[in-house]
């Protein structure tokens, strides 16, 4: 019973923090560092307190191991340009919460379930979110998607040839599941053109420099006085923002999909699975 309430406390803690972070990300397109760091601090403090009371050092060490694992994962996503800095830090904080078992392998399985759930939920969430953006700016999107199709003619041609070759190759195999590969290759140029059209038509915004925040992405290079501030995937820093505010009233920035809500969705699904009768069956695959 004590273990159940311990799990429940960590899950409740993470849920509250993720809910606040999701609201913040949707409203401001950023997650404050204090939010991620405070979740790490509170979760580790609780683990340390529980470990001392119950003479269970591994309960605390598991939190550190989870933090280390998610630190590596967050950096892979960040330097792979899939995450912004705030998303990466929040993912590290989740790593402190998730290891709840005494068994190392059970913790690994639990973490892998979250990662798979997060990737799946993130994909569906991003698709739904961009569809709403497209519906709001249909004319701009239609114009841009046509331009992207013309621009990416070579990509369509190459992927079509590769898809045909892959289809021929898998035709000699007995396993029908392999036919998914030529289909995916064929879809690549369509998905790429769709993503670029959404970005150009729906995610470019003209904002006042007084509203800029650290990490915002410039749409293109901007000359501020004698300095040229180049667009960079890491976003603007404090010095660059001050320079822009001195010389510019407005700049064009590129906004991304607020991704933190997909953390919350994946976490809710994970907790539901943890206490559902399906959990033992899912662990079987790990």
Secondary structure by P-SEA (a helix, b strand, c coil): caaaaaaaaaaaaaaaaaaaaaaaaaacccccaaaaaaaaaaaaaaaaaaaaaaccaaaaaaaaaaaaaaaaaaaaaaaaccccaaaaaaaaaaaacccccccaaaaaaaaaaaaaaaaaaaaaaaaaaaaaaaaacaaaaaaaaaaaaaaaaaaaaaaaaaaaaaaaaaccccccccaaaaaaaaaaaaaaaaaaaaaacccbbbbbcccccccccccccccccccccccccccccaaaaaaaaacccbbbbbbccccaaaaaaaaaaaaaaaaccccccccccc
